[in-house]
């Protein structure tokens, strides 16, 4: 018996959301704790990449 109808959940959305929250927090709280411009820009870039990956994951999941 083949069980192809079972949807599998991966941990990738959880990790992407976690990365987005952490990088967004670092980016937003950076000026308050005295982080330099470079670490905040890196955190912002990571946040943008995480958003793009979450959108890509959502679109691919909706097509399947």
C-alpha distances in whole Angstrom, upper triangle without the diagonal:
4,7,9,12,13,16,17,21,23,27,29,30,31,33,34,36,37,39,40,42,43,45,46,48,49,50,52,53,55,58,59,58,60,57,59,58,55,53,53,52,49,48,48,46,43,43,43,41,38,39,38,35,34,34,32,29,30,30,27,25,26,25,22
4,6,9,10,13,14,18,20,24,25,27,28,30,31,33,34,36,37,39,40,42,43,45,46,47,49,50,52,55,56,55,57,54,55,54,52,50,49,49,46,44,45,43,40,40,40,37,35,35,34,31,30,31,29,26,26,26,23,21,23,22,18
4,6,6,10,11,15,17,21,23,23,25,27,28,29,31,33,34,35,37,39,40,41,43,44,45,47,49,52,52,52,54,51,53,51,49,47,47,46,43,42,42,40,37,37,37,34,32,32,32,29,27,28,26,23,23,24,21,19,20,20,16
4,6,8,10,14,16,20,21,22,24,25,26,28,30,31,32,34,36,37,38,40,41,42,43,45,47,50,51,50,52,49,51,49,47,45,44,44,41,39,39,38,35,35,34,32,30,30,29,26,25,25,23,20,20,21,18,15,17,16,12
4,6,9,13,16,19,20,21,23,25,25,26,29,30,31,32,35,36,36,38,40,41,42,44,46,49,49,49,51,49,50,49,47,44,44,43,41,39,39,37,35,34,33,31,29,29,28,25,24,24,22,19,19,19,17,14,15,15,11
4,6,10,13,16,18,18,20,22,23,24,26,28,28,30,32,33,34,36,38,39,40,42,43,46,47,47,49,46,48,47,45,42,41,41,39,37,37,36,33,32,32,30,27,27,27,24,22,23,22,18,18,19,17,14,15,16,12
4,7,10,13,14,15,16,19,19,20,22,24,25,26,28,30,30,32,34,35,36,38,40,43,43,43,45,43,44,43,41,39,38,37,35,33,33,32,29,28,28,26,23,23,23,20,18,19,18,15,14,16,14,10,12,13,10
4,6,10,12,12,14,16,17,18,20,22,23,24,26,27,28,30,32,33,34,36,37,41,41,41,43,40,41,41,39,36,35,35,33,31,31,30,27,26,26,24,21,22,22,18,17,18,17,14,14,16,14,11,14,15,12
4,7,9,9,10,12,14,15,16,18,19,20,22,24,25,26,28,29,31,32,34,37,37,37,39,37,38,37,35,33,32,32,29,27,28,27,24,23,23,21,18,19,19,16,14,16,16,12,12,15,13,10,13,15,13
4,5,7,8,10,11,13,14,16,17,19,20,21,23,24,26,27,29,30,31,35,35,35,37,34,35,35,33,30,29,29,27,25,25,24,21,20,21,19,16,17,18,14,13,15,14,11,12,15,13,11,15,16,14
4,6,5,6,9,10,11,12,14,16,17,18,20,21,23,24,26,27,28,32,32,31,33,31,32,32,30,27,27,27,24,22,23,22,18,18,20,17,14,16,17,13,12,15,15,12,13,17,15,14,17,19,17
4,5,5,6,9,10,10,12,14,15,16,18,20,21,22,24,25,26,30,31,30,32,29,30,29,27,24,24,24,21,19,20,19,15,15,16,14,11,13,13,10,9,12,12,9,11,14,13,12,15,17,16
4,5,5,6,8,10,10,12,14,15,16,18,20,21,22,24,25,28,29,29,31,28,29,28,27,24,23,23,21,19,19,18,15,14,15,13,10,11,12,9,7,10,11,8,9,12,12,11,14,16,16
4,5,5,6,9,10,11,12,14,15,16,18,20,21,22,24,27,27,27,29,27,29,28,27,24,23,23,21,18,19,19,15,14,16,15,11,12,14,12,10,13,14,11,12,16,16,14,17,20,19
4,5,5,6,9,10,10,12,14,15,16,18,20,21,22,25,26,25,27,24,26,25,24,21,20,21,18,16,17,16,13,12,15,13,9,12,14,11,10,14,14,12,14,17,17,16,19,21,21
4,5,5,6,9,10,10,12,14,15,16,18,20,21,24,25,25,26,23,25,24,22,19,18,18,16,14,14,14,10,9,11,9,6,8,10,7,7,10,11,10,12,15,15,15,17,20,20
4,5,5,6,9,10,10,12,14,15,16,18,19,23,23,23,25,23,24,24,23,20,18,19,17,14,14,15,12,10,12,11,7,8,11,10,8,11,13,12,12,16,17,16,18,21,21
4,5,5,6,9,10,11,12,14,15,16,18,21,21,21,23,21,23,22,21,18,17,18,16,13,14,15,12,10,13,13,9,11,14,12,11,15,16,15,16,19,20,19,21,24,24
4,6,5,6,8,10,11,12,14,15,16,19,20,20,21,19,20,19,18,15,14,15,13,10,11,11,8,7,10,10,7,10,12,11,11,14,15,15,16,19,20,20,22,25,25
4,6,5,6,8,10,10,12,14,15,18,19,19,21,18,20,19,18,15,13,14,12,9,9,10,7,5,8,9,6,7,10,10,9,12,14,14,15,18,19,19,21,24,25
4,6,5,6,9,10,10,12,14,17,17,17,19,17,19,19,19,15,14,15,14,10,11,13,10,8,11,12,9,10,14,14,12,15,18,17,18,21,22,22,23,26,27
4,5,5,6,9,10,10,12,15,15,15,17,15,17,17,16,13,12,14,12,8,10,12,10,8,12,13,11,13,16,15,15,18,20,19,20,23,24,24,26,29,29
4,5,5,6,9,10,10,14,15,15,16,13,15,14,13,10,9,10,9,5,7,9,6,6,9,10,9,11,14,14,14,17,19,19,20,23,24,24,26,29,30
4,5,5,6,8,10,13,14,14,16,14,15,14,14,12,9,11,10,7,7,10,8,6,9,11,10,11,14,15,14,17,19,19,20,23,24,25,26,29,30
4,5,5,6,8,11,11,11,14,12,15,15,15,12,10,12,12,9,10,13,11,10,13,15,13,14,18,18,17,20,22,22,23,26,27,27,29,32,33
4,6,5,6,9,10,9,11,9,11,11,12,8,7,10,10,6,8,11,10,10,13,15,14,15,18,19,19,21,24,24,25,27,29,29,31,33,34
4,6,5,8,10,11,11,9,10,10,10,8,5,7,8,5,6,9,10,9,11,14,13,14,17,18,19,20,23,23,24,27,28,29,30,33,34
4,6,7,8,10,11,10,12,12,13,11,8,11,12,9,9,13,13,11,13,16,16,16,19,20,20,22,24,25,25,28,30,30,31,34,35
4,6,5,6,9,8,11,12,14,11,9,12,13,11,12,15,15,14,17,19,18,19,22,23,23,25,27,28,28,31,33,33,34,37,38
4,5,5,6,5,7,8,10,8,6,10,11,9,11,14,14,14,16,19,19,20,22,24,24,26,28,29,30,32,34,34,36,38,39
4,6,5,6,8,9,12,11,8,12,14,12,13,16,17,17,19,21,22,22,25,26,27,28,31,31,32,34,36,37,38,41,42
4,6,8,11,12,15,13,11,15,17,15,15,19,19,18,21,24,23,24,27,28,28,30,32,33,33,36,38,38,39,42,43
4,6,9,12,14,12,11,15,16,14,16,19,19,19,22,24,23,25,27,28,28,31,33,33,34,37,38,38,40,43,44
4,6,9,12,10,10,14,15,14,16,19,19,19,22,24,24,25,28,29,30,32,34,34,35,38,39,40,42,44,45
4,7,8,7,7,10,11,11,13,15,16,17,19,21,21,23,25,26,27,29,31,31,33,35,36,37,39,41,42
4,6,6,7,9,10,11,13,15,16,17,19,21,22,23,25,26,27,29,31,32,34,35,37,38,40,42,43
4,6,5,6,9,10,10,12,14,15,16,18,20,21,23,24,26,27,29,30,32,33,35,36,38,39,41
4,5,5,6,9,10,10,12,14,15,17,18,20,21,23,24,26,27,28,30,32,33,34,36,38,39
4,5,5,6,9,10,10,12,14,15,16,18,20,21,22,24,26,27,29,30,31,33,35,36,37
4,5,5,6,9,10,10,12,14,15,17,18,20,21,23,24,25,27,29,30,31,33,35,36
4,5,5,6,9,10,11,12,14,15,17,18,20,21,23,24,26,27,29,30,32,33,35
4,5,5,6,9,10,11,12,14,15,16,18,20,21,22,24,26,27,28,30,32,33
4,5,5,6,9,10,10,12,14,15,16,19,20,21,22,24,26,27,29,31,32
4,5,5,6,9,10,11,13,14,15,17,18,20,21,23,24,26,27,29,31
4,5,5,6,9,10,11,12,14,16,17,18,20,21,23,24,26,27,29
4,5,5,6,9,10,10,12,14,15,16,18,20,21,22,24,26,27
4,5,5,6,9,10,11,12,14,15,16,18,20,21,23,25,26
4,5,5,6,9,10,11,12,14,15,17,18,20,21,23,25
4,5,5,6,9,10,10,12,14,15,16,18,20,21,23
4,5,5,6,9,10,10,12,14,15,16,18,20,21
4,5,5,6,9,10,11,12,14,15,17,19,20
4,5,5,6,9,10,11,12,14,15,17,19
4,5,5,6,9,10,10,12,14,16,17
4,5,5,6,9,10,10,12,14,16
4,5,5,6,9,10,11,13,15
4,5,5,6,8,10,11,13
4,6,5,6,9,10,11
4,6,5,6,9,10
4,5,5,6,9
4,5,5,7
4,5,5
4,6
4
